[in-house]
Amino acid sequence: MPRKFFFLFLMCFSLSALYAQSLSQYEKHSYIKDNDTLPYRLLLPEGYDASKSIH
């Protein structure tokens, strides 16, 4: 019986993780230094404006 609950919990948890976030909102970038490249993604807040100061 506990094995069935564990399996059910695992299935629910894994299905909810699939809808956790949308990768389409992230911007793709690469940091390059010498011969090394580090790819990364950047998620900016909604309504972000780089020209506005936070102070």
N, C-alpha and C positions, 0 to 999 in steps of 0.2 A: 504493500500500500504506500509506504513513504517513497518508494521508487517512482511510482506513478506521479505523485505530487512534485517530486524533483524534476521529472521530465516535463511536466506541464509548466512549471515555473521557468525552466530553461527555455522552452519554446516561446513563452510570452515575452521573456526578457530579450531574446534574440530578435524577435519580430519588432519590438518597440525600438531597438537600436537601429534598425534599418531606416526609420523615419526621423531620426534624431536631428539631422541637419541636411541642408541642401548645399552641395559643393559648388553650385553654379553662382553663388553670391561671392565667392572668394576670387581675388585677383591673383593670377599666376605671376610670379617674379623669380628672378635668379640673382643670387649674390655671387659675383665673380671676383676672385683674387688670385693673381698669378695663374697657375694652371688648374686651380680648383674651382668647382662650381657647386653652389648649394641652392637647389630649387626650394622655394617656399611659397605659401599662399597667405594672402593678407585679407582679413575681413574688416572692413571699415564700418563704423556705425551709420545707421540710416540718417540721411540729411547731412552727412559730413561735408564740410567745406574747408579746404586747405587754406583758403585766403583769410578765414576768420581766426582771430586770436582767442585763446581760452582765458586770457587774463583781462 
